[in-house]
Amino acid sequence: MRSPCCHYGSVRRSNPHPSDQSIVSGSDFLQLNIDAAPVGRRSDWLAQQLRLAISEHRLPVGSRLPATRVLAGELRVSRGVVTEAYQRLIEDGHAAGRGRNGTIVVAAPAMPPGVPPTAPSAPPPPRALFATEPGADIFDVMRAAPARIDLSPGVPDLAAFPRSTWLRAERSVLASLSASDLGYADPRGTPALRHAIANWLARYRGIRADPDEILIVAGTAQTLSLLGQVLHDDGIPAVAVEDPGSLGARQHLRNQCLDTPAVPVDSQGARVDVLHHMAASAVLLTPAHQFPTGVVLSGARRRELMQWATENDGLIIEDDYDAEHRYDRPPVPALRSVLPDHVCYAGSVSKLLAPALRIGWVLAPPKYRDALVAAKRFADLGNAVLPQQVLARFMESGEMERQLRHLRARHRRRRDAMVDAITAHLPSAVVHGAAAGLHLTITFDTEFADTDLAAAALARGVKVQPLSWHSQRPSRPGLVLGYAANVPADISEGVATLGSVLRRLS
């Protein structure tokens, strides 16, 4: 015989016993516990708790208070208690009723007497940013430094992000996703995105890859961190790097306790003859558009590099960070397309769409593939699924190609504006790497500290990176200048400011 409680239609839920009321007398909102309120003064107590939360910035200006009905239900008090507390905040000028938008915090209470207000930390003076060797947080500090014109390299035209087409792709994905698609996914990445990237690499980089060979990561930065961990665990103590070469890449490798011996770069790319005489069995290269000089690894050097890799069982880490952005030269095939067993290929959408998406990919040789997947799994269980699905839809629909064509034309105009401005305002500068990419490098034959030039420029409101930051050995002074994120008028003004500053330093 069934228990009576199985007859849901005939059994009424009994009212809770009065003693049960104290069990649920608090709220997750601000961890409020109404039992702490003095008897008969619950509205006073609640208003005071809200004022305290506002003054401590737990309720920042602009935030919305819970609906009176909701908060009253959570605290097990009458709605009038909450309504009265909110009204007192409104009368004090700390909150405002906005109709259907609810009650909004509009001002913070004055601090109690004797408690000094917390002033926002002032950015370091420009000269301090360049006075010492750049630390691990240098790029964070630089991004936070105020500037009228930012010519930092590595930033695409973020204003050109295709918001409407991205939104359409996102709506399409959300309409078709099943409930199970929102659960934990394959740490390698969603099959749809890996398939889309395989097609993209075949069309644009000459790489034939099975989707199962592709690992989705949070940008090239995570590729370097995961691979550095895998190499270190495999007993590899060092990864040779180009010099000059990316400071950020060196920082990620060194964070994994790897040495970064320098391989000189000349007009033909990395000096493979120097690599032959080094103990390192792995090397990080940017062969399609060397950062920061912009040179392309020549055919002869490529052949030397393949010989080095096969004879020494060496690993080439190919950072293909902006190879699609080219203007005045033909495409350069990826090293991965000719030497898959010795090349770990890394790419991302940071320069095609936006760094904020944090989506990249890596194709590792079979030797390291499983270890990289394991490292990714234990790092974060895989990238967020929804942005992957949206990017896959964006790529397969042809929108990525349209975006690339749009950016090439836009970036070419900005590149031309920068070259023209340098010719006019910095006639003594030598321009490097203008045929492709999102930045160019200028060097000077005169002797001065390029950090002094960068500091003086920042003091005048123009943000640049000194070439010496990206060099391990002494080199000619220079600057690395990004142009993709600025309109031509700002580029011209920024370079004119650099010319004025340089004349004062000379």
C-alpha positions in Angstrom: 0.0 0.0 0.0 1.3 3.4 -1.0 2.2 5.9 1.7 -0.3 8.9 1.8 2.6 11.2 1.0 2.7 9.7 -2.5 -0.7 11.2 -3.3 0.6 14.7 -4.2 -2.8 15.9 -5.4 -4.6 15.2 -2.1 -2.0 16.2 0.4 -1.7 19.9 1.4 1.7 21.3 2.5 1.4 22.2 6.2 2.4 25.6 7.5 5.8 25.7 9.1 6.0 25.5 12.9 6.6 28.9 14.4 9.9 27.7 15.7 11.0 27.0 12.1 10.8 30.7 11.3 14.3 31.4 12.8 15.9 28.8 10.5 15.5 31.0 7.5 16.0 34.5 8.9 18.9 35.6 6.8 19.7 36.6 3.2 22.6 35.9 0.9 22.4 39.5 0.0 25.1 41.2 2.1 24.9 38.2 4.5 22.1 40.0 6.3 20.9 38.3 9.5 17.7 39.9 10.7 18.0 38.2 14.1 20.7 40.8 14.9 18.2 43.6 14.5 16.9 45.2 17.7 13.3 44.4 18.5 11.0 47.0 17.0 13.8 48.7 15.0 14.2 46.4 12.1 13.9 49.1 9.5 16.5 51.3 11.3 18.9 48.3 11.5 18.4 47.4 7.8 18.9 51.0 6.6 22.1 51.2 8.6 23.5 47.9 7.2 22.8 49.2 3.7 24.5 52.5 4.4 27.5 50.6 5.7 27.7 48.4 2.7 27.5 51.5 0.4 30.3 53.3 2.3 32.5 50.1 2.1 31.8 49.8 -1.6 30.2 46.4 -1.2 27.2 48.2 -2.8 28.9 50.4 -5.4 27.2 53.5 -6.8 25.0 52.4 -9.7 24.1 49.0 -8.3 20.5 47.9 -7.9 19.0 46.9 -4.5 16.9 43.7 -4.4 13.2 44.1 -5.0 11.4 44.8 -1.6 9.3 41.7 -2.0 12.3 39.5 -2.7 14.4 40.8 0.2 11.4 40.7 2.6 10.8 37.1 1.7 14.4 36.1 2.3 14.5 37.9 5.7 11.1 36.6 6.7 9.9 40.1 7.5 7.0 42.2 6.3 7.5 44.0 3.0 7.0 47.3 4.9 10.2 46.8 6.9 12.3 46.7 3.7 10.2 49.5 2.0 10.8 51.8 5.0 14.6 51.1 5.0 14.8 51.9 1.3 12.8 55.1 1.8 15.3 56.2 4.4 18.2 55.7 2.0 16.3 57.7 -0.6 15.6 60.5 1.8 19.3 60.6 2.7 20.3 60.9 -1.0 22.0 57.5 -1.1 19.5 55.8 -3.3 16.8 56.7 -5.8 13.7 55.0 -7.0 13.7 54.4 -10.7 10.3 52.8 -11.3 10.5 49.5 -13.1 14.3 49.7 -12.8 14.1 49.4 -9.1 16.0 51.2 -6.4 19.5 52.3 -7.4 22.5 53.3 -5.3 23.3 56.9 -6.4 25.8 58.2 -3.7 28.0 56.9 -1.0 27.7 58.2 2.6 30.5 60.4 4.0 33.1 58.5 5.9 32.9 58.7 9.7 35.0 61.4 11.4 38.6 60.4 11.7 38.5 57.9 8.9 40.5 59.2 5.9 39.1 58.5 2.5 41.0 56.0 0.4 42.5 57.9 -2.5 42.9 56.0 -5.8 46.5 55.0 -6.4 48.2 57.4 -8.7 49.9 56.0 -11.7 53.7 56.0 -11.5 55.4 59.0 -13.2 56.5 58.2 -16.8 60.2 58.2 -16.0 59.7 55.6 -13.3 58.2 53.1 -15.9 61.4 53.1 -17.8 64.0 53.6 -15.1 64.6 49.9 -14.4 64.4 46.6 -16.2 60.8 45.8 -17.0 59.1 43.6 -14.4 56.6 40.8 -14.9 53.7 43.3 -14.6 55.2 45.9 -17.0 52.5 45.5 -19.6 49.7 45.8 -17.1 51.3 49.0 -15.7 51.7 50.3 -19.2 48.1 49.7 -20.2 47.0 51.5 -17.0 49.3 54.5 -17.7 47.2 57.5 -19.0 48.1 58.7 -22.5 46.5 60.9 -25.2 47.7 58.6 -28.0 48.6 55.0 -27.5 51.0 53.6 -30.1 51.7 50.4 -28.2 52.3 47.4 -30.5 50.1 44.3 -30.4 46.7 45.9 -30.4 44.3 45.5 -33.4 41.7 48.0 -34.4 39.3 47.2 -31.6 36.7 49.7 -32.8 36.4 47.5 -36.0 35.2 44.4 -34.0 32.2 43.1 -35.9 29.6 43.5 -33.2 26.5 43.0 -35.2 27.7 39.9 -37.1 29.1 38.5 -33.9 25.8 39.1 -32.1 23.9 37.3 -35.0 26.2 34.3 -34.7 25.7 34.3 -30.9 21.9 34.3 -31.3 22.1 31.6 -33.8 24.2 29.4 -31.6 22.0 30.0 -28.5 18.9 29.1 -30.5 20.5 25.7 -31.6 22.4 24.7 -28.5 21.0 21.8 -26.5 20.9 21.7 -22.8 23.8 19.2 -22.7 25.9 21.5 -24.8 26.1 23.8 -21.8 27.8 21.3 -19.6 31.5 20.4 -19.2 33.1 19.9 -22.6 36.2 18.3 -24.2 39.2 20.1 -22.7 40.7 20.1 -26.3 37.9 22.4 -27.4 34.6 22.0 -29.1 34.6 19.9 -32.3 32.9 22.7 -34.2 35.7 25.2 -33.5 38.5 22.7 -34.1 36.9 21.8 -37.5 36.6 25.5 -38.4 40.2 26.2 -37.5 41.4 23.3 -39.5 39.7 24.7 -42.5 41.0 28.2 -41.8 44.6 27.0 -41.5 44.3 25.0 -44.7 43.0 28.0 -46.7 45.2 30.7 -45.2 48.4 29.1 -43.8 48.8 26.0 -46.0 48.6 23.7 -43.0 46.8 20.4 -43.4 45.6 19.3 -40.0 43.0 16.9 -38.6 40.7 18.7 -36.1 41.7 16.1 -33.5 45.3 17.5 -33.7 44.1 21.0 -32.6 44.0 22.1 -29.0 42.0 25.3 -28.1 43.7 27.5 -25.6 43.3 31.0 -24.0 45.6 32.7 -26.5 49.2 32.2 -27.4 50.2 33.3 -23.9 48.6 30.1 -22.5 50.2 28.1 -25.3 53.6 29.2 -24.0 52.8 28.6 -20.4 51.4 25.1 -21.0 54.1 24.2 -23.4 56.8 25.6 -21.1 55.4 23.4 -18.3 55.4 20.3 -20.6 59.0 20.9 -21.8 60.2 21.5 -18.3 58.6 18.3 -17.1 60.3 16.5 -20.0 63.7 17.7 -18.8 64.2 20.5 -21.3 65.8 23.4 -19.4 65.8 26.1 -22.1 64.0 27.5 -25.1 66.1 29.6 -27.4 64.4 32.9 -28.5 64.9 35.5 -31.1 66.9 38.6 -30.2 65.3 41.1 -30.4 62.2 39.2 -29.7 59.0 39.4 -27.7 59.6 40.4 -24.0 56.2 39.0 -23.1 57.0 35.6 -24.6 60.3 35.5 -22.7 58.4 36.3 -19.5 55.9 33.4 -20.0 58.7 30.9 -20.6 60.8 32.1 -17.7 57.8 31.8 -15.5 57.9 28.1 -16.2 61.6 28.0 -15.0 63.0 27.8 -18.6 66.1 29.7 -19.7 65.8 31.8 -22.8 69.2 32.0 -24.6 69.3 34.6 -27.4 69.5 33.8 -31.1 70.5 37.0 -33.0 68.1 38.2 -35.8 69.4 39.9 -39.0 67.9 40.8 -42.3 67.3 37.1 -43.1 65.6 36.3 -39.8 67.0 34.2 -36.9 70.6 33.1 -37.2 70.3 29.4 -37.4 74.1 29.0 -37.5 74.1 30.3 -33.9 71.4 27.9 -32.9 73.5 25.0 -34.1 76.1 25.9 -31.5 73.7 26.2 -28.6 72.7 23.6 -26.1 69.0 24.4 -26.4 66.8 21.7 -28.1 63.8 24.0 -28.6 63.5 27.4 -30.2 60.7 30.0 -30.3 60.4 31.8 -33.6 58.1 34.2 -35.4 59.2 33.3 -39.0 56.3 34.9 -41.0 56.7 38.3 -39.5 59.5 38.5 -36.9 58.6 40.4 -33.8 59.6 43.2 -33.5 61.8 43.7 -36.7 59.2 42.4 -39.2 61.7 40.4 -41.3 60.7 37.1 -42.9 62.8 34.0 -42.3 64.5 33.5 -45.6 64.4 30.3 -47.7 68.0 29.4 -46.9 67.4 29.9 -43.2 64.3 27.7 -43.4 66.3 24.9 -44.9 69.0 25.3 -42.2 66.3 25.2 -39.6 64.7 22.0 -40.9 68.2 20.4 -40.9 68.8 21.5 -37.3 65.4 20.1 -36.2 65.8 16.7 -37.9 69.4 16.2 -36.9 68.9 17.2 -33.3 65.3 16.1 -32.8 64.7 19.7 -32.1 61.4 21.5 -31.4 60.4 24.7 -33.2 57.7 26.7 -31.6 56.1 28.7 -34.4 54.3 31.8 -33.1 52.2 32.8 -36.1 50.8 35.9 -34.3 49.8 38.2 -37.2 50.7 36.4 -40.4 47.3 37.2 -42.1 48.0 40.9 -41.9 50.1 41.6 -45.0 50.1 44.5 -47.5 53.1 44.6 -49.8 54.4 41.1 -50.0 53.1 37.6 -50.9 52.0 35.1 -48.2 54.7 33.1 -46.4 53.9 29.4 -45.8 53.9 28.3 -42.2 56.8 26.1 -41.0 54.2 23.7 -39.7 53.1 23.0 -43.3 56.5 21.4 -44.2 57.8 20.0 -40.9 54.8 18.9 -38.8 56.7 16.4 -36.6 59.1 19.1 -35.3 56.9 22.2 -35.2 54.5 23.3 -32.4 52.3 25.8 -34.2 50.5 28.6 -32.2 47.9 31.0 -33.4 45.0 33.0 -32.1 42.2 35.5 -32.9 43.7 38.3 -30.8 45.0 40.2 -33.8 42.1 39.3 -36.1 39.2 40.0 -33.7 40.1 41.0 -30.2 42.4 39.9 -27.4 39.5 39.9 -25.0 38.0 36.8 -26.6 41.0 34.8 -25.2 40.8 32.1 -27.9 43.8 30.6 -29.6 45.0 27.2 -30.9 48.0 25.1 -30.9 49.1 22.1 -33.1 51.7 20.1 -31.3 53.9 17.3 -32.7 52.7 13.8 -31.6 55.4 13.6 -29.0 53.9 16.4 -26.9 50.2 16.3 -27.9 48.8 14.2 -25.0 50.9 16.0 -22.4 49.6 19.4 -23.7 46.0 18.2 -23.5 46.6 17.0 -19.9 48.2 20.3 -18.9 45.2 22.2 -20.4 42.7 19.9 -18.6 44.3 20.5 -15.2 44.7 24.3 -15.9 41.0 25.1 -16.5 39.1 22.1 -17.9 39.0 23.8 -21.3 37.9 27.2 -22.7 34.4 28.5 -22.3 32.1 26.6 -24.7 29.8 29.4 -25.8 32.5 31.7 -27.3 34.0 28.7 -29.0 30.7 27.9 -30.7 30.1 31.5 -31.7 33.6 31.7 -33.2 33.1 28.5 -35.1 29.8 29.8 -36.6 31.5 33.2 -37.4 34.4 31.4 -39.2 32.3 28.9 -41.1 29.8 31.5 -42.3 32.6 33.4 -44.1 32.5 36.4 -41.7 36.1 35.9 -40.7 37.3 36.3 -44.3 35.2 39.4 -44.7 36.6 40.8 -41.5 40.2 40.1 -42.6 39.6 41.9 -46.0 38.1 44.9 -44.1 41.0 45.0 -41.7 43.7 44.8 -44.3 42.4 47.9 -46.1 41.9 49.8 -42.9 45.3 48.8 -41.5 47.1 49.6 -44.7 45.9 53.2 -44.6 47.1 53.5 -41.0 50.4 52.0 -41.8 50.9 54.4 -44.7 50.0 57.3 -42.3 52.6 56.2 -39.9 55.3 55.8 -42.5 54.5 59.2 -44.0 54.6 60.8 -40.5 58.0 59.2 -39.7 59.4 60.5 -43.0 58.2 64.0 -42.1 59.0 64.1 -38.4 61.7 61.5 -37.8 63.8 61.7 -41.0 66.8 60.0 -39.3 64.8 56.9 -38.3 65.2 53.6 -40.2 61.8 51.9 -40.7 61.6 48.1 -40.3 58.8 45.6 -41.0 56.3 47.9 -42.8 55.2 45.3 -45.3 53.0 43.3 -42.9 51.6 43.2 -39.4 50.1 45.7 -37.0 53.3 47.5 -36.0 56.6 48.7 -37.3 60.0 49.3 -35.7 62.2 52.3 -36.1 65.9 52.5 -35.2 68.4 55.4 -34.9 72.1 55.5 -35.6 72.7 58.1 -32.9 73.5 57.1 -29.4 70.9 57.7 -26.7 68.7 55.6 -24.4 65.5 54.7 -26.1 63.9 54.3 -22.7 64.5 58.1 -22.2 62.7 58.8 -25.5 59.8 56.6 -24.4 59.6 58.2 -21.0 59.7 61.7 -22.4 57.0 60.8 -25.0 54.7 59.4 -22.3 55.2 62.6 -20.4 53.8 64.3 -23.5 50.9 61.9 -23.7 52.2 59.5 -26.3 52.7 55.8 -25.3 55.3 53.7 -27.1 57.6 50.8 -26.3 61.4 51.1 -26.4 63.1 48.5 -28.6 65.6 47.7 -25.8 62.7 46.1 -23.8 62.7 43.4 -26.4 66.4 42.9 -26.7 68.7 40.8 -24.5 71.9 42.1 -26.0 73.0 45.7 -26.6 71.5 47.1 -29.8 70.8 50.3 -31.6 68.1 52.5 -29.9 64.7 52.3 -31.3 60.9 52.2 -30.8 58.2 49.6 -31.5 55.1 51.5 -32.8 51.7 50.0 -33.2 49.4 51.7 -35.8 46.3 49.5 -36.1 44.3 50.9 -33.2 44.6 54.6 -34.1 43.1 56.8 -36.8 45.6 58.4 -39.2 45.2 61.9 -37.6 46.2 60.5 -34.2 49.1 58.5 -35.7 50.5 61.7 -37.4 50.1 63.7 -34.2 51.8 61.0 -32.1 54.8 60.7 -34.4 55.1 64.5 -34.6 55.3 64.5 -30.8 58.0 61.8 -30.9 59.9 64.0 -33.4 59.7 67.0 -31.1 60.8 65.0 -28.1 63.7 63.5 -30.0 65.0 66.9 -31.0 65.0 68.0 -27.4 67.0 64.9 -26.4 69.5 65.3 -29.2 
